[in-house]
């Protein structure tokens, strides 16, 4: 299986987690399409954890650098995590439902790519302007 690439933002500590999230989303889509309930539940659990961890790092960087759009960016993260949790609960209760399978193979991956382009690309530019050298801001070194 080849690694799925996200939009390159020029900051490895953002690009690598983005590729990981996209890969997890693709794996989830495959598991839900095949109606593999346990596998889908496990992937969803990992996706929730990886997303929350990555979002926390982004949000810390936004706070430390006074990123002007941090409230909207954080709100997008919160809505996404709510969607993930709701889908994980649904899979836990009912297995892979048609709604979850459709969400996993469509909206989930679309949201991730959209967020990376519309929210994370401006954040990356902001961080690069403030980092010395570019891409090495201390708050991004932990990912």
C-alpha positions in Angstrom: 0.0 0.0 0.0 1.4 3.4 -0.9 1.4 6.3 1.5 -1.2 8.9 0.7 0.2 12.4 0.4 -1.6 15.5 1.5 -1.2 19.0 0.2 2.5 19.9 0.8 2.6 22.9 3.1 6.4 23.1 3.5 6.5 22.3 7.2 7.3 18.6 7.7 5.8 18.5 11.2 2.5 19.5 9.5 2.8 17.5 6.3 3.7 14.2 7.9 0.6 14.1 10.3 -1.6 15.3 7.4 -0.4 12.4 5.3 -1.1 10.1 8.2 -4.6 11.4 8.7 -5.4 11.0 5.0 -4.0 7.4 5.1 -6.2 6.6 8.1 -9.2 8.1 6.3 -8.5 6.0 3.2 -8.1 2.9 5.4 -11.4 3.7 7.1 -13.1 4.1 3.7 -11.9 0.6 2.6 -13.0 -1.0 5.9 -16.4 0.6 5.8 -17.0 -0.2 2.2 -16.2 -3.9 3.0 -18.4 -3.6 6.2 -15.6 -4.7 8.4 -17.1 -3.4 11.7 -14.2 -4.2 14.1 -11.6 -2.9 11.7 -13.6 0.3 11.1 -14.0 0.9 14.8 -10.3 0.5 15.5 -9.4 2.8 12.6 -11.9 5.4 13.8 -10.5 5.2 17.3 -7.0 5.8 16.0 -8.2 8.6 13.7 -9.9 10.4 16.6 -6.7 10.1 18.7 -4.3 11.2 15.9 -6.6 14.1 14.9 -6.9 15.3 18.5 -3.2 15.1 19.0 -2.4 16.9 15.8 -5.0 19.6 16.3 -3.6 20.3 19.8 -0.2 20.9 18.4 -1.6 23.2 15.7 -3.6 25.1 18.3 -0.6 25.5 20.5 1.4 26.9 17.6 -1.5 29.3 16.8 -1.6 30.5 20.4 2.1 31.0 20.7 2.3 33.0 17.5 -0.9 34.9 17.9 -2.3 33.5 14.7 -5.2 35.9 13.7 -7.6 33.2 12.5 -7.1 30.8 15.4 -10.7 31.0 16.7 -12.2 29.9 13.3 -9.4 27.3 12.9 -10.1 25.8 16.3 -13.8 25.8 15.6 -13.2 23.8 12.5 -11.2 21.3 14.5 -13.9 21.0 17.1 -16.7 20.4 14.5 -14.5 17.7 12.8 -13.8 16.0 16.1 -17.6 16.0 16.9 -18.2 14.4 13.5 -15.5 11.7 14.2 -16.9 11.0 17.7 -20.5 10.7 16.4 -19.4 8.2 13.6 -17.3 6.2 16.1 -20.3 5.9 18.4 -22.5 4.9 15.5 -20.1 2.2 14.5 -19.8 1.0 18.1 -23.6 0.7 18.5 -24.7 -0.5 15.0 -21.6 -1.5 13.1 -20.8 0.1 9.8 -24.0 1.7 8.7 -24.7 3.0 5.1 -24.4 6.6 6.5 -21.0 5.9 8.0 -19.8 4.1 4.9 -20.9 7.1 2.7 -19.3 9.6 5.1 -16.0 7.7 5.3 -15.7 7.4 1.5 -16.7 10.9 0.7 -17.1 13.8 3.2 -14.4 12.7 5.6 -11.6 12.8 3.0 -13.0 15.9 1.3 -13.1 17.7 4.6 -9.5 16.8 5.4 -8.2 18.0 2.1 -10.3 21.1 2.2 -9.2 21.9 5.8 -5.5 21.4 4.8 -5.8 23.8 1.9 -8.1 26.5 3.3 -7.1 26.5 7.0 -3.7 24.9 7.3 -2.0 26.5 4.3 -2.5 30.0 5.7 -1.4 28.8 9.1 1.8 27.3 7.6 2.6 30.6 5.8 2.0 32.4 9.1 4.3 30.0 11.0 7.0 30.2 8.3 7.1 34.0 8.5 7.7 33.7 12.3 10.0 30.7 12.4 13.8 30.9 12.2 14.8 29.1 10.1 11.5 28.4 8.2 9.6 25.3 9.4 11.3 24.9 12.7 9.0 26.8 15.1 9.5 25.2 18.5 5.8 24.4 18.9 6.0 22.2 15.7 9.0 20.1 16.7 7.0 17.6 18.8 4.9 16.1 16.1 
